[in-house]
Structures are given as C-alpha cells and as structure tokens.
Amino acid sequence: MKCRTILWIVLPLLFLLFPSSINYAADNDFEFRVEPIFTNTQIGQQGYYHFKGNPNETVTLQARVINDSQNELTVNIRGLNAYSGNQGIIYQEKPVLEGTAITNPSFQFNQAVTTPPNITLGPLESKVVDFVINTPAINGTLLGSMEFRVFQGTEKLNQKEDNSQLLIDQYKAINLGVQVDVSDYKETTALKLGDPLFSPEQMAIMVPFDNSHPVIVPNITGRYKVTKSDDESFSLSGDIPSMKMAPMTAFYYPIRWSGETLGPGDYHVTVTLDVNGNTQTYTESIAIKNKQVTETQKKMEERGEIEVEPNTFPWTAVLIGILLLAVIFILVFMMRKRKPKKLRKNRKYPGQNPDEL
C-alpha cells in the first residue's frame, strides 16, 4: 500500500518535470519580413513607394522578402485597391461594405499592377521580387498597396448553441503602399454628400461621402446632429474624427444610434465638415418607417444584442380555463346524481291501515 501511495505522488511530478510529446507551433514558424527597395525617383522615406509618373508609363518596383523562420514558406502576392471608409483610407481587393466604391475604374490599382502570384522561400532565405506598375492615362494620383501574405493554418471554433464548428483561416500579411502622382492636380477643398438612408444592418443613418477628385483629400473633420420632427427632446450628435479619402472614391458614413430610442418618423440630418480649413454644411431629411424599425430589431435579435419575448398564443391560460370548466361540469353532474327522490304521500301499502281490511 505504501508503494502505491508513493507512485501516485511521483507520477504527476514526472509529467510536470518532463515535456509532453505534443508538438506546438512556435511563434516564429511563419515569421517573415518585406523591405521596399526604392528607386532614385522615390519621394521621401515614409516606408511606402511614392514617385511621380507619366500616363501610359511602365515602372518596375522591387521588394526584398525575407523568411525569418526555420520552415519553408509560400508567400502570396497581390495588388490591393485604395478605398475610403469612416476610419480613413483602406486597402482591399474589392469593397466589403455597401456604398464603398471606386467611382472611376481607371483608379483601380490592382488593374494597373503585374506581379507573380506567389514565391517560395526556404528556411532563412530571402528573395527580391519585381512588380510592374502600368500607369493609366489619368490626371491625378494612382493609389494602392502590395500585399505579401502567408497562410498560417485554420482555427476551429466550436459553437455551443448549435454544436457546429466555425473554421477561420489565419494569415500573416504585410502591406506596402504605392502612390504614383501622375500629374500635378490642384488640391480640392470640398466633398459631395448625397441623400441619407437608413441601414437596419448597421442601425445607423448612412450619409454618402463622395471624393470626386483624382487626388487624396486629407484633414477631413466635422460634426453631425440629428433631430426629429414633433419631438424636441430628441437629439443625436457627435464628432467626425480626422480622416482621409482616397482619389475618386465614395462610401457611406454611419451615424449610429446610441442613447436614443429608435422609432419611426421624420429625421433631419445636419453635417458640418472642415476640409483643409474650409467649412461646408449639409442638411437633409430622412423618413424612417415602421418596417425598418422592425427589421432593425430582428437584426439585433439575430446578433444576440437584444432578447425579445416571443409573441406566442396563451396556451397556458386556455388549458387552465378548460380544466376549470371540466371540474365545474363534474361537480354539477355529481350533485344531480345524488339528489334524493320525493315520496308520494297518498301511496298505501298492504297492511298499512288494519281497519280498512
């Protein structure tokens, strides 16, 4: 018995002292770097490619890709377009959000760049990659990004509610921006704002922002305010943080609901923008309908943001009512069954009155 006791104490210690046979991926299994190789025409040293070009000109750029891991890596390479969003300029292959677009196809960077789809690097190996910019016939700025991406694996997330698995591909990506100033264009100081619309998915009033100029518009700030007809107490306001817009792009700026009850009605939207020190004011109206409010509630319920009591038929009350009626019926039936019969007073039986015999 003493030997068994000693074994139960020693065995756990052995597992703690010696490593298990399970192999885990180290943090640097997919580590790599990308270093831009600038040409003599490079403007500044900001870490991205910036140079002046001419329409229909071909320019070859280079980058050095370095594998810092002990594993062979496959690095995928592609060009990304420059879009605009409420956080500023974003780089994507294609737009994700509704209303996000490049309004002139000539400003799509991924149509102007030619690059190898991927390269393979051995452990600790480095290679120089060439990619070619075919400058379009534009008057303004061609803006985009080169993405270098390594696939790291697929993560499985278990969903407890429906016993399913969510598969998420994991990547490590490095982006190098590319800015080609094709010609000198006078900087604009104004943006176009379109008619607002309501998005149940975003639970927000969406205001279309449009940079119809072929250059980057920096230093955009502002404020917004939303009021409601026949409700002086309603007020939704906030700041628009500093942002930039990419050339020839448009997006929906979201004014999200917060602190106020969403209800149908007529709303008035006022946006005051400061663009490079110049002020512009925009005022428009929008009608939110009952159908949109219901759809918004449904979207929030699907995302688990709110819990709505199910509007079901009151079966419990109906069953209780049926049981009560059944009990009353049974009681009435039993009372009628136990009721005594009346005796006839004039009925005579043989021998009842001896004098009559």
C-alpha positions in Angstrom: 0.0 0.0 0.0 2.8 2.4 0.8 4.4 1.7 -2.6 1.2 2.6 -4.4 0.9 5.8 -2.4 4.4 6.8 -3.4 3.7 6.1 -7.1 0.6 8.3 -7.1 2.7 11.1 -5.7 5.7 10.6 -8.0 3.9 10.1 -11.4 2.3 13.5 -11.5 5.7 15.1 -10.7 7.3 13.2 -13.6 4.7 14.6 -16.1 5.4 18.1 -14.8 9.2 17.7 -15.0 9.4 16.2 -18.5 7.8 17.8 -21.6 4.9 16.0 -23.3 5.2 14.5 -26.8 2.7 17.0 -28.3 4.4 19.5 -30.6 3.2 23.1 -30.6 4.0 25.6 -33.4 6.4 28.2 -32.2 5.6 31.9 -32.6 8.3 32.3 -35.3 7.2 29.4 -37.5 5.7 31.9 -40.0 7.8 34.9 -39.4 8.9 36.9 -42.5 9.7 40.5 -43.5 9.3 42.6 -46.5 11.7 45.5 -47.2 10.9 48.0 -50.0 13.7 48.8 -52.5 13.3 52.4 -53.5 14.3 53.8 -56.9 16.1 57.1 -57.5 12.8 58.8 -58.1 11.5 58.0 -54.6 9.8 60.9 -52.9 10.6 60.9 -49.1 11.4 57.9 -46.9 8.0 57.2 -45.4 8.2 53.4 -45.8 6.0 53.2 -48.9 6.6 53.8 -52.6 6.0 57.3 -53.7 7.1 58.8 -57.0 6.0 60.8 -60.0 4.9 59.1 -63.2 3.5 59.8 -66.6 0.4 58.4 -68.3 0.9 55.0 -70.0 4.3 54.6 -68.5 5.7 51.3 -67.2 7.6 51.3 -63.9 9.3 48.3 -62.3 9.4 48.3 -58.5 11.2 45.8 -56.2 10.9 44.4 -52.7 13.0 42.0 -50.7 11.1 39.2 -48.9 12.9 37.6 -46.0 12.0 34.3 -44.3 13.0 34.5 -40.7 11.7 31.1 -39.8 13.1 27.6 -40.0 10.3 26.4 -42.3 9.7 26.7 -46.0 7.1 29.5 -46.7 4.9 30.2 -49.6 4.3 34.0 -49.8 1.2 35.0 -51.9 1.5 38.4 -53.6 -1.3 40.7 -54.9 -2.2 44.3 -55.5 -5.0 45.9 -53.5 -7.2 48.9 -54.3 -7.4 52.0 -52.2 -11.0 52.6 -50.9 -12.3 55.1 -48.4 -14.2 54.5 -45.1 -15.1 56.3 -41.9 -11.7 55.3 -40.5 -9.8 56.7 -43.5 -8.2 55.0 -46.4 -8.4 51.2 -46.5 -6.8 48.7 -48.9 -8.8 45.8 -50.2 -9.1 43.6 -53.3 -12.8 44.6 -53.6 -15.2 46.6 -51.3 -16.8 44.8 -48.4 -19.4 47.4 -47.2 -22.3 48.7 -49.1 -21.7 52.1 -50.7 -17.9 51.7 -50.8 -16.7 52.1 -54.3 -14.1 53.5 -56.7 -16.1 55.8 -58.9 -13.6 55.7 -61.9 -12.3 52.3 -63.0 -9.0 53.9 -64.2 -8.1 54.4 -60.5 -8.2 50.7 -59.6 -4.6 49.9 -58.6 -5.0 46.1 -58.9 -5.7 46.5 -62.6 -2.5 48.5 -63.1 -0.1 46.2 -61.4 1.5 43.0 -62.6 3.2 40.7 -60.1 4.0 37.0 -59.6 1.1 35.3 -57.7 3.5 33.8 -55.1 7.1 32.9 -54.3 8.5 30.0 -52.2 11.2 30.7 -49.6 13.4 28.1 -47.9 14.3 28.5 -44.2 16.1 31.8 -43.6 16.1 32.5 -47.3 15.4 35.9 -49.0 14.4 36.9 -52.5 13.9 40.1 -54.4 10.5 40.3 -56.1 9.8 42.5 -59.1 6.3 44.0 -59.8 5.4 46.3 -62.6 3.1 49.4 -62.5 1.4 50.2 -65.8 0.4 53.8 -65.2 -3.0 54.5 -66.6 -3.9 57.6 -68.6 -5.2 59.7 -65.7 -4.7 63.1 -64.3 -4.2 62.7 -60.6 -2.9 60.1 -58.2 -2.9 56.3 -58.5 -3.0 54.8 -55.0 -2.9 51.2 -53.8 -1.0 48.6 -51.9 1.1 45.5 -52.4 0.1 42.7 -50.1 2.5 39.8 -49.1 0.6 37.1 -47.2 1.5 33.8 -45.6 -1.2 31.2 -44.7 -0.7 30.1 -41.1 -3.5 27.5 -40.7 -7.1 27.0 -39.9 -8.6 27.6 -36.5 -11.6 25.7 -35.4 -14.1 27.4 -33.1 -16.9 25.3 -31.6 -20.3 26.8 -31.5 -22.1 25.6 -28.3 -25.6 26.7 -29.3 -25.9 24.6 -32.4 -23.0 22.1 -31.9 -21.2 23.3 -35.1 -17.7 24.4 -35.9 -16.6 27.7 -37.4 -13.4 27.4 -39.5 -11.2 30.6 -39.6 -8.3 30.8 -42.0 -5.4 32.6 -40.3 -2.9 34.7 -42.3 0.0 37.0 -41.6 0.1 39.9 -44.1 2.4 42.8 -44.8 1.3 45.7 -46.9 3.5 48.2 -48.8 1.7 51.3 -50.0 2.2 52.6 -53.6 1.4 56.3 -54.5 2.0 57.4 -58.1 1.5 61.1 -58.8 0.7 61.1 -62.5 0.3 64.9 -62.8 0.0 67.9 -60.6 -3.6 68.4 -59.6 -4.8 71.4 -57.6 -5.9 70.2 -54.1 -9.7 70.2 -53.6 -11.4 71.7 -50.6 -14.8 70.2 -50.9 -16.6 66.8 -50.8 -20.0 65.8 -52.2 -22.6 64.5 -49.7 -25.6 62.6 -51.0 -29.1 61.8 -49.7 -29.0 59.9 -46.4 -30.6 56.4 -46.0 -31.2 54.1 -43.0 -29.5 50.8 -42.6 -31.2 48.2 -40.3 -28.0 46.1 -40.5 -25.8 48.9 -39.2 -28.6 50.5 -37.1 -27.4 53.8 -38.5 -28.2 56.7 -40.8 -25.8 56.4 -43.7 -24.6 59.6 -45.3 -22.9 59.2 -48.7 -19.5 60.8 -48.9 -18.0 61.3 -52.4 -14.5 62.4 -53.3 -15.0 63.1 -57.0 -11.4 64.5 -57.3 -8.5 62.4 -58.5 -6.3 63.1 -55.5 -6.1 62.2 -51.8 -8.2 64.6 -49.7 -6.6 64.8 -46.2 -7.6 66.6 -43.0 -11.3 65.9 -43.0 -13.1 66.6 -39.7 -16.5 67.6 -38.7 -19.7 67.2 -36.6 -23.1 65.8 -37.1 -26.5 66.3 -35.5 -29.8 64.5 -36.0 -33.2 65.9 -34.8 -36.7 64.6 -35.1 -39.9 66.3 -36.2 -42.6 66.7 -33.5 -40.0 65.6 -30.8 -37.9 68.5 -29.5 -36.3 66.3 -26.8 -34.7 64.0 -29.4 -31.1 64.9 -30.3 -28.3 62.7 -31.7 -24.9 64.3 -32.2 -21.2 63.6 -32.4 -17.8 64.3 -33.9 -16.3 63.1 -37.1 -12.7 62.2 -36.4 -9.9 63.3 -38.7 -9.7 61.1 -41.8 -8.6 61.0 -45.4 -10.3 59.9 -48.6 -8.6 58.1 -51.5 -8.9 59.5 -55.0 -12.2 59.0 -56.9 -13.9 57.0 -54.1 -17.2 57.1 -52.2 -18.5 55.5 -49.0 -21.4 55.7 -46.5 -20.5 57.5 -43.3 -22.5 55.8 -40.5 -24.3 57.9 -37.8 -25.0 55.1 -35.4 -27.9 55.1 -32.9 -26.8 55.5 -29.3 -28.6 56.7 -26.2 -31.9 57.4 -28.1 -34.9 55.1 -28.8 -35.2 54.1 -32.4 -38.7 54.9 -33.7 -40.4 55.7 -36.9 -40.7 59.3 -38.0 -39.1 62.2 -40.0 -35.5 63.0 -39.0 -33.3 65.9 -40.1 -29.5 65.3 -40.6 -27.0 68.2 -40.4 -23.3 67.6 -41.2 -20.7 70.3 -40.9 -17.3 69.4 -42.5 -14.0 71.1 -42.2 -11.8 70.1 -45.2 -8.3 71.5 -45.1 -9.6 74.6 -43.2 -12.7 75.1 -45.4 -16.2 74.6 -43.9 -19.2 73.2 -45.7 -22.6 72.5 -44.2 -25.0 69.8 -45.4 -28.7 69.4 -44.3 -31.1 66.7 -45.5 -34.1 64.9 -44.2 -34.9 61.1 -44.0 -38.1 59.2 -43.1 -37.7 56.0 -41.0 -40.6 53.7 -41.3 -42.1 51.0 -39.0 -40.9 48.3 -41.4 -37.3 49.5 -41.0 -37.6 49.6 -37.2 -39.0 46.0 -37.1 -36.2 44.9 -39.4 -33.6 46.5 -37.2 -35.0 44.8 -34.1 -34.8 41.5 -36.0 -31.2 42.0 -37.0 -30.2 42.9 -33.4 -32.0 39.8 -32.1 -30.1 37.6 -34.6 -26.8 39.0 -33.4 -27.8 38.4 -29.8 -27.7 42.1 -28.9 -31.3 42.1 -27.6 -33.7 39.4 -26.4 -37.3 39.7 -27.5 -40.1 38.0 -25.7 -41.8 35.6 -28.1 -45.3 36.7 -29.0 -47.0 33.3 -28.7 -50.6 32.2 -28.2 -51.5 32.0 -24.4 -51.9 28.2 -24.3 -51.4 28.1 -20.5 -54.5 30.3 -19.8 -56.5 28.2 -22.3 -55.6 24.9 -20.6 -56.4 26.3 -17.1 -59.8 27.5 -18.4 -60.5 24.1 -19.9 -59.6 22.4 -16.6 -61.8 24.7 -14.6 -64.8 24.0 -16.9 -64.2 20.3 -16.6 -64.1 20.5 -12.8 -67.4 22.5 -12.7 -69.1 20.1 -15.1 -68.1 17.1 -13.0 -69.3 18.7 -9.8 -72.7 19.6 -11.3 -73.1 16.1 -12.6 -72.3 14.5 -9.2 -74.7 16.9 -7.4 -77.5 16.0 -9.7 -76.8 12.3 -9.4 -77.0 12.4 -5.5 -80.3 14.4 -5.3 -83.0 12.3 -3.3 -86.3 11.4 -4.9 -89.6 12.7 -3.4 -92.1 10.1 -1.8 -95.7 10.1 -2.7 -97.8 10.9 0.4 -101.0 9.1 -0.8 -99.4 5.8 -1.6 -100.7 2.9 0.5 -99.1 -0.4 1.2 -100.8 -3.7 2.2 -101.3 -3.8 5.9 -100.6 -0.1 6.3 -104.1 0.6 7.9 -105.6 -2.6 9.6 -109.1 -1.0 9.9 -109.5 -1.0 6.2 -109.1 -4.7 5.8 
